[in-house]
């Protein structure tokens, strides 16, 4: 639960699932351990990544 990549999400389907229900891929709230959720944009990204970034 530590490090920049612990709560980083990149794949479009993965990000879509996290947006609908965080508990699908995050066992705990990132802020409870001093971390934060990150959504990356890459060649694996989909519409959900862009939508998340625009909010």
PyMOL Python script that loads the backbone (N, CA, C, O; Angstrom):
from pymol import cmd

cmd.read_pdbstr("""\
ATOM      1  N   UNK A   1       0.807  -1.197   0.000  1.00  0.00           N
ATOM      2  CA  UNK A   1       0.000   0.000   0.000  1.00  0.00           C
ATOM      3  C   UNK A   1       0.848   1.259   0.000  1.00  0.00           C
ATOM      4  O   UNK A   1       0.344   2.353   0.251  1.00  0.00           O
ATOM      5  N   UNK A   2       2.135   1.104  -0.282  1.00  0.00           N
ATOM      6  CA  UNK A   2       3.019   2.267  -0.315  1.00  0.00           C
ATOM      7  C   UNK A   2       3.618   2.430  -1.702  1.00  0.00           C
ATOM      8  O   UNK A   2       3.653   1.486  -2.491  1.00  0.00           O
ATOM      9  N   UNK A   3       4.074   3.602  -1.981  1.00  0.00           N
ATOM     10  CA  UNK A   3       4.684   3.880  -3.271  1.00  0.00           C
ATOM     11  C   UNK A   3       3.685   4.476  -4.245  1.00  0.00           C
ATOM     12  O   UNK A   3       2.473   4.336  -4.085  1.00  0.00           O
ATOM     13  N   UNK A   4       4.219   5.142  -5.259  1.00  0.00           N
ATOM     14  CA  UNK A   4       3.389   5.832  -6.241  1.00  0.00           C
ATOM     15  C   UNK A   4       2.484   4.907  -7.036  1.00  0.00           C
ATOM     16  O   UNK A   4       1.407   5.317  -7.468  1.00  0.00           O
ATOM     17  N   UNK A   5       2.896   3.693  -7.233  1.00  0.00           N
ATOM     18  CA  UNK A   5       2.122   2.783  -8.086  1.00  0.00           C
ATOM     19  C   UNK A   5       1.102   1.936  -7.332  1.00  0.00           C
ATOM     20  O   UNK A   5       0.342   1.194  -7.954  1.00  0.00           O
ATOM     21  N   UNK A   6       1.072   2.034  -6.018  1.00  0.00           N
ATOM     22  CA  UNK A   6       0.190   1.169  -5.228  1.00  0.00           C
ATOM     23  C   UNK A   6      -1.282   1.329  -5.600  1.00  0.00           C
ATOM     24  O   UNK A   6      -2.022   0.345  -5.615  1.00  0.00           O
ATOM     25  N   UNK A   7      -1.713   2.536  -5.896  1.00  0.00           N
ATOM     26  CA  UNK A   7      -3.108   2.789  -6.252  1.00  0.00           C
ATOM     27  C   UNK A   7      -3.201   3.440  -7.628  1.00  0.00           C
ATOM     28  O   UNK A   7      -4.096   4.246  -7.881  1.00  0.00           O
ATOM     29  N   UNK A   8      -2.278   3.088  -8.509  1.00  0.00           N
ATOM     30  CA  UNK A   8      -2.269   3.622  -9.871  1.00  0.00           C
ATOM     31  C   UNK A   8      -3.031   2.677 -10.792  1.00  0.00           C
ATOM     32  O   UNK A   8      -2.848   1.461 -10.741  1.00  0.00           O
ATOM     33  N   UNK A   9      -3.874   3.241 -11.620  1.00  0.00           N
ATOM     34  CA  UNK A   9      -4.695   2.464 -12.539  1.00  0.00           C
ATOM     35  C   UNK A   9      -4.447   2.968 -13.956  1.00  0.00           C
ATOM     36  O   UNK A   9      -4.401   4.175 -14.193  1.00  0.00           O
ATOM     37  N   UNK A  10      -4.288   2.034 -14.901  1.00  0.00           N
ATOM     38  CA  UNK A  10      -3.924   2.405 -16.259  1.00  0.00           C
ATOM     39  C   UNK A  10      -4.867   1.839 -17.320  1.00  0.00           C
ATOM     40  O   UNK A  10      -5.261   2.564 -18.233  1.00  0.00           O
ATOM     41  N   UNK A  11      -5.230   0.590 -17.224  1.00  0.00           N
ATOM     42  CA  UNK A  11      -6.071  -0.041 -18.242  1.00  0.00           C
ATOM     43  C   UNK A  11      -7.484   0.518 -18.244  1.00  0.00           C
ATOM     44  O   UNK A  11      -8.056   0.760 -17.181  1.00  0.00           O
ATOM     45  N   UNK A  12      -8.051   0.726 -19.423  1.00  0.00           N
ATOM     46  CA  UNK A  12      -9.376   1.327 -19.553  1.00  0.00           C
ATOM     47  C   UNK A  12     -10.478   0.574 -18.825  1.00  0.00           C
ATOM     48  O   UNK A  12     -11.281   1.188 -18.123  1.00  0.00           O
ATOM     49  N   UNK A  13     -10.532  -0.737 -18.978  1.00  0.00           N
ATOM     50  CA  UNK A  13     -11.569  -1.530 -18.304  1.00  0.00           C
ATOM     51  C   UNK A  13     -11.366  -1.480 -16.794  1.00  0.00           C
ATOM     52  O   UNK A  13     -12.331  -1.418 -16.033  1.00  0.00           O
ATOM     53  N   UNK A  14     -10.133  -1.507 -16.377  1.00  0.00           N
ATOM     54  CA  UNK A  14      -9.774  -1.431 -14.960  1.00  0.00           C
ATOM     55  C   UNK A  14     -10.256  -0.100 -14.372  1.00  0.00           C
ATOM     56  O   UNK A  14     -10.888  -0.080 -13.316  1.00  0.00           O
ATOM     57  N   UNK A  15      -9.963   0.997 -15.049  1.00  0.00           N
ATOM     58  CA  UNK A  15     -10.367   2.328 -14.576  1.00  0.00           C
ATOM     59  C   UNK A  15     -11.885   2.439 -14.554  1.00  0.00           C
ATOM     60  O   UNK A  15     -12.451   3.013 -13.624  1.00  0.00           O
ATOM     61  N   UNK A  16     -12.539   1.902 -15.556  1.00  0.00           N
ATOM     62  CA  UNK A  16     -13.999   1.922 -15.598  1.00  0.00           C
ATOM     63  C   UNK A  16     -14.579   1.224 -14.369  1.00  0.00           C
ATOM     64  O   UNK A  16     -15.527   1.723 -13.762  1.00  0.00           O
ATOM     65  N   UNK A  17     -14.020   0.087 -14.006  1.00  0.00           N
ATOM     66  CA  UNK A  17     -14.493  -0.652 -12.829  1.00  0.00           C
ATOM     67  C   UNK A  17     -14.262   0.137 -11.549  1.00  0.00           C
ATOM     68  O   UNK A  17     -15.129   0.162 -10.676  1.00  0.00           O
ATOM     69  N   UNK A  18     -13.112   0.778 -11.424  1.00  0.00           N
ATOM     70  CA  UNK A  18     -12.805   1.570 -10.225  1.00  0.00           C
ATOM     71  C   UNK A  18     -13.761   2.753 -10.115  1.00  0.00           C
ATOM     72  O   UNK A  18     -14.184   3.106  -9.015  1.00  0.00           O
ATOM     73  N   UNK A  19     -14.104   3.364 -11.240  1.00  0.00           N
ATOM     74  CA  UNK A  19     -15.033   4.496 -11.221  1.00  0.00           C
ATOM     75  C   UNK A  19     -16.429   4.070 -10.767  1.00  0.00           C
ATOM     76  O   UNK A  19     -17.147   4.846 -10.136  1.00  0.00           O
ATOM     77  N   UNK A  20     -16.803   2.843 -11.089  1.00  0.00           N
ATOM     78  CA  UNK A  20     -18.122   2.347 -10.701  1.00  0.00           C
ATOM     79  C   UNK A  20     -18.145   1.877  -9.252  1.00  0.00           C
ATOM     80  O   UNK A  20     -19.131   2.078  -8.542  1.00  0.00           O
ATOM     81  N   UNK A  21     -17.053   1.247  -8.816  1.00  0.00           N
ATOM     82  CA  UNK A  21     -16.976   0.723  -7.449  1.00  0.00           C
ATOM     83  C   UNK A  21     -15.504   0.562  -7.074  1.00  0.00           C
ATOM     84  O   UNK A  21     -14.848  -0.385  -7.506  1.00  0.00           O
ATOM     85  N   UNK A  22     -14.997   1.482  -6.275  1.00  0.00           N
ATOM     86  CA  UNK A  22     -13.576   1.477  -5.909  1.00  0.00           C
ATOM     87  C   UNK A  22     -13.117   0.159  -5.307  1.00  0.00           C
ATOM     88  O   UNK A  22     -11.970  -0.246  -5.492  1.00  0.00           O
ATOM     89  N   UNK A  23     -14.006  -0.507  -4.592  1.00  0.00           N
ATOM     90  CA  UNK A  23     -13.633  -1.732  -3.885  1.00  0.00           C
ATOM     91  C   UNK A  23     -13.286  -2.892  -4.821  1.00  0.00           C
ATOM     92  O   UNK A  23     -12.741  -3.898  -4.366  1.00  0.00           O
ATOM     93  N   UNK A  24     -13.586  -2.775  -6.112  1.00  0.00           N
ATOM     94  CA  UNK A  24     -13.244  -3.853  -7.034  1.00  0.00           C
ATOM     95  C   UNK A  24     -11.735  -4.029  -7.147  1.00  0.00           C
ATOM     96  O   UNK A  24     -11.256  -5.148  -7.334  1.00  0.00           O
ATOM     97  N   UNK A  25     -10.975  -2.929  -7.036  1.00  0.00           N
ATOM     98  CA  UNK A  25      -9.520  -3.011  -7.160  1.00  0.00           C
ATOM     99  C   UNK A  25      -8.763  -2.379  -5.998  1.00  0.00           C
ATOM    100  O   UNK A  25      -7.543  -2.520  -5.915  1.00  0.00           O
ATOM    101  N   UNK A  26      -9.455  -1.689  -5.106  1.00  0.00           N
ATOM    102  CA  UNK A  26      -8.783  -1.066  -3.964  1.00  0.00           C
ATOM    103  C   UNK A  26      -9.355  -1.646  -2.678  1.00  0.00           C
ATOM    104  O   UNK A  26     -10.526  -1.434  -2.362  1.00  0.00           O
ATOM    105  N   UNK A  27      -8.534  -2.371  -1.943  1.00  0.00           N
ATOM    106  CA  UNK A  27      -8.989  -3.051  -0.721  1.00  0.00           C
ATOM    107  C   UNK A  27      -9.261  -2.070   0.410  1.00  0.00           C
ATOM    108  O   UNK A  27     -10.091  -2.327   1.282  1.00  0.00           O
ATOM    109  N   UNK A  28      -8.553  -0.942   0.387  1.00  0.00           N
ATOM    110  CA  UNK A  28      -8.726   0.083   1.412  1.00  0.00           C
ATOM    111  C   UNK A  28      -8.747   1.451   0.739  1.00  0.00           C
ATOM    112  O   UNK A  28      -8.377   1.583  -0.428  1.00  0.00           O
ATOM    113  N   UNK A  29      -9.175   2.449   1.468  1.00  0.00           N
ATOM    114  CA  UNK A  29      -9.164   3.818   0.954  1.00  0.00           C
ATOM    115  C   UNK A  29      -7.712   4.295   0.954  1.00  0.00           C
ATOM    116  O   UNK A  29      -7.070   4.288   2.005  1.00  0.00           O
ATOM    117  N   UNK A  30      -7.180   4.708  -0.196  1.00  0.00           N
ATOM    118  CA  UNK A  30      -5.760   5.082  -0.288  1.00  0.00           C
ATOM    119  C   UNK A  30      -5.329   6.125   0.744  1.00  0.00           C
ATOM    120  O   UNK A  30      -4.224   6.047   1.281  1.00  0.00           O
ATOM    121  N   UNK A  31      -6.187   7.087   1.019  1.00  0.00           N
ATOM    122  CA  UNK A  31      -5.851   8.149   1.968  1.00  0.00           C
ATOM    123  C   UNK A  31      -5.645   7.636   3.394  1.00  0.00           C
ATOM    124  O   UNK A  31      -4.965   8.282   4.192  1.00  0.00           O
ATOM    125  N   UNK A  32      -6.222   6.488   3.718  1.00  0.00           N
ATOM    126  CA  UNK A  32      -6.044   5.921   5.067  1.00  0.00           C
ATOM    127  C   UNK A  32      -4.608   5.493   5.332  1.00  0.00           C
ATOM    128  O   UNK A  32      -4.192   5.372   6.484  1.00  0.00           O
ATOM    129  N   UNK A  33      -3.853   5.266   4.263  1.00  0.00           N
ATOM    130  CA  UNK A  33      -2.447   4.889   4.418  1.00  0.00           C
ATOM    131  C   UNK A  33      -1.520   5.969   3.850  1.00  0.00           C
ATOM    132  O   UNK A  33      -0.358   5.708   3.539  1.00  0.00           O
ATOM    133  N   UNK A  34      -2.059   7.188   3.722  1.00  0.00           N
ATOM    134  CA  UNK A  34      -1.243   8.297   3.245  1.00  0.00           C
ATOM    135  C   UNK A  34      -0.940   8.260   1.763  1.00  0.00           C
ATOM    136  O   UNK A  34       0.059   8.824   1.317  1.00  0.00           O
ATOM    137  N   UNK A  35      -1.785   7.607   1.000  1.00  0.00           N
ATOM    138  CA  UNK A  35      -1.565   7.507  -0.436  1.00  0.00           C
ATOM    139  C   UNK A  35      -2.738   8.151  -1.157  1.00  0.00           C
ATOM    140  O   UNK A  35      -3.605   8.748  -0.519  1.00  0.00           O
ATOM    141  N   UNK A  36      -2.774   8.038  -2.483  1.00  0.00           N
ATOM    142  CA  UNK A  36      -3.884   8.571  -3.262  1.00  0.00           C
ATOM    143  C   UNK A  36      -4.063   7.742  -4.525  1.00  0.00           C
ATOM    144  O   UNK A  36      -3.137   7.063  -4.968  1.00  0.00           O
ATOM    145  N   UNK A  37      -5.250   7.800  -5.098  1.00  0.00           N
ATOM    146  CA  UNK A  37      -5.535   7.104  -6.349  1.00  0.00           C
ATOM    147  C   UNK A  37      -4.934   7.907  -7.498  1.00  0.00           C
ATOM    148  O   UNK A  37      -5.017   9.135  -7.530  1.00  0.00           O
ATOM    149  N   UNK A  38      -4.328   7.188  -8.438  1.00  0.00           N
ATOM    150  CA  UNK A  38      -3.794   7.813  -9.647  1.00  0.00           C
ATOM    151  C   UNK A  38      -4.342   7.069 -10.848  1.00  0.00           C
ATOM    152  O   UNK A  38      -4.383   5.839 -10.869  1.00  0.00           O
ATOM    153  N   UNK A  39      -4.762   7.825 -11.843  1.00  0.00           N
ATOM    154  CA  UNK A  39      -5.200   7.237 -13.109  1.00  0.00           C
ATOM    155  C   UNK A  39      -4.247   7.741 -14.174  1.00  0.00           C
ATOM    156  O   UNK A  39      -4.085   8.946 -14.365  1.00  0.00           O
ATOM    157  N   UNK A  40      -3.623   6.809 -14.858  1.00  0.00           N
ATOM    158  CA  UNK A  40      -2.624   7.137 -15.863  1.00  0.00           C
ATOM    159  C   UNK A  40      -3.235   7.085 -17.259  1.00  0.00           C
ATOM    160  O   UNK A  40      -4.216   6.383 -17.501  1.00  0.00           O
ATOM    161  N   UNK A  41      -2.635   7.841 -18.166  1.00  0.00           N
ATOM    162  CA  UNK A  41      -3.037   7.789 -19.570  1.00  0.00           C
ATOM    163  C   UNK A  41      -1.884   7.169 -20.342  1.00  0.00           C
ATOM    164  O   UNK A  41      -0.754   7.654 -20.291  1.00  0.00           O
ATOM    165  N   UNK A  42      -2.183   6.089 -21.060  1.00  0.00           N
ATOM    166  CA  UNK A  42      -1.158   5.377 -21.823  1.00  0.00           C
ATOM    167  C   UNK A  42      -1.821   4.689 -23.015  1.00  0.00           C
ATOM    168  O   UNK A  42      -2.986   4.939 -23.325  1.00  0.00           O
ATOM    169  N   UNK A  43      -1.072   3.835 -23.661  1.00  0.00           N
ATOM    170  CA  UNK A  43      -1.625   3.087 -24.790  1.00  0.00           C
ATOM    171  C   UNK A  43      -2.692   2.084 -24.347  1.00  0.00           C
ATOM    172  O   UNK A  43      -3.432   1.569 -25.186  1.00  0.00           O
ATOM    173  N   UNK A  44      -2.782   1.802 -23.067  1.00  0.00           N
ATOM    174  CA  UNK A  44      -3.804   0.897 -22.533  1.00  0.00           C
ATOM    175  C   UNK A  44      -5.071   1.630 -22.106  1.00  0.00           C
ATOM    176  O   UNK A  44      -6.056   1.002 -21.719  1.00  0.00           O
ATOM    177  N   UNK A  45      -5.044   2.950 -22.175  1.00  0.00           N
ATOM    178  CA  UNK A  45      -6.159   3.768 -21.706  1.00  0.00           C
ATOM    179  C   UNK A  45      -7.379   3.634 -22.599  1.00  0.00           C
ATOM    180  O   UNK A  45      -7.301   3.280 -23.775  1.00  0.00           O
ATOM    181  N   UNK A  46      -8.503   3.935 -21.979  1.00  0.00           N
ATOM    182  CA  UNK A  46      -9.766   3.977 -22.711  1.00  0.00           C
ATOM    183  C   UNK A  46     -10.495   5.268 -22.376  1.00  0.00           C
ATOM    184  O   UNK A  46      -9.922   6.185 -21.790  1.00  0.00           O
ATOM    185  N   UNK A  47     -11.749   5.326 -22.750  1.00  0.00           N
ATOM    186  CA  UNK A  47     -12.563   6.518 -22.486  1.00  0.00           C
ATOM    187  C   UNK A  47     -12.640   6.836 -20.998  1.00  0.00           C
ATOM    188  O   UNK A  47     -12.680   8.002 -20.606  1.00  0.00           O
ATOM    189  N   UNK A  48     -12.660   5.804 -20.181  1.00  0.00           N
ATOM    190  CA  UNK A  48     -12.784   6.009 -18.735  1.00  0.00           C
ATOM    191  C   UNK A  48     -11.602   6.785 -18.169  1.00  0.00           C
ATOM    192  O   UNK A  48     -11.776   7.609 -17.272  1.00  0.00           O
ATOM    193  N   UNK A  49     -10.413   6.531 -18.682  1.00  0.00           N
ATOM    194  CA  UNK A  49      -9.231   7.253 -18.210  1.00  0.00           C
ATOM    195  C   UNK A  49      -9.373   8.742 -18.503  1.00  0.00           C
ATOM    196  O   UNK A  49      -9.098   9.580 -17.644  1.00  0.00           O
ATOM    197  N   UNK A  50      -9.800   9.065 -19.708  1.00  0.00           N
ATOM    198  CA  UNK A  50      -9.966  10.462 -20.106  1.00  0.00           C
ATOM    199  C   UNK A  50     -11.084  11.108 -19.300  1.00  0.00           C
ATOM    200  O   UNK A  50     -10.954  12.245 -18.847  1.00  0.00           O
ATOM    201  N   UNK A  51     -12.181  10.380 -19.125  1.00  0.00           N
ATOM    202  CA  UNK A  51     -13.306  10.896 -18.339  1.00  0.00           C
ATOM    203  C   UNK A  51     -12.870  11.183 -16.906  1.00  0.00           C
ATOM    204  O   UNK A  51     -13.209  12.229 -16.351  1.00  0.00           O
ATOM    205  N   UNK A  52     -12.121  10.263 -16.305  1.00  0.00           N
ATOM    206  CA  UNK A  52     -11.644  10.453 -14.929  1.00  0.00           C
ATOM    207  C   UNK A  52     -10.759  11.692 -14.837  1.00  0.00           C
ATOM    208  O   UNK A  52     -10.906  12.499 -13.919  1.00  0.00           O
ATOM    209  N   UNK A  53      -9.845  11.838 -15.784  1.00  0.00           N
ATOM    210  CA  UNK A  53      -8.919  12.971 -15.777  1.00  0.00           C
ATOM    211  C   UNK A  53      -9.647  14.299 -15.949  1.00  0.00           C
ATOM    212  O   UNK A  53      -9.199  15.315 -15.419  1.00  0.00           O
ATOM    213  N   UNK A  54     -10.754  14.309 -16.674  1.00  0.00           N
ATOM    214  CA  UNK A  54     -11.465  15.559 -16.940  1.00  0.00           C
ATOM    215  C   UNK A  54     -12.332  16.010 -15.766  1.00  0.00           C
ATOM    216  O   UNK A  54     -12.781  17.156 -15.733  1.00  0.00           O
ATOM    217  N   UNK A  55     -12.567  15.124 -14.810  1.00  0.00           N
ATOM    218  CA  UNK A  55     -13.416  15.475 -13.655  1.00  0.00           C
ATOM    219  C   UNK A  55     -12.660  16.210 -12.584  1.00  0.00           C
ATOM    220  O   UNK A  55     -13.236  16.569 -11.557  1.00  0.00           O
TER     221      UNK A  55
END
""", "prot")
cmd.dss("prot")
cmd.show_as("cartoon", "prot")
cmd.util.cbc("prot")
cmd.orient("prot")
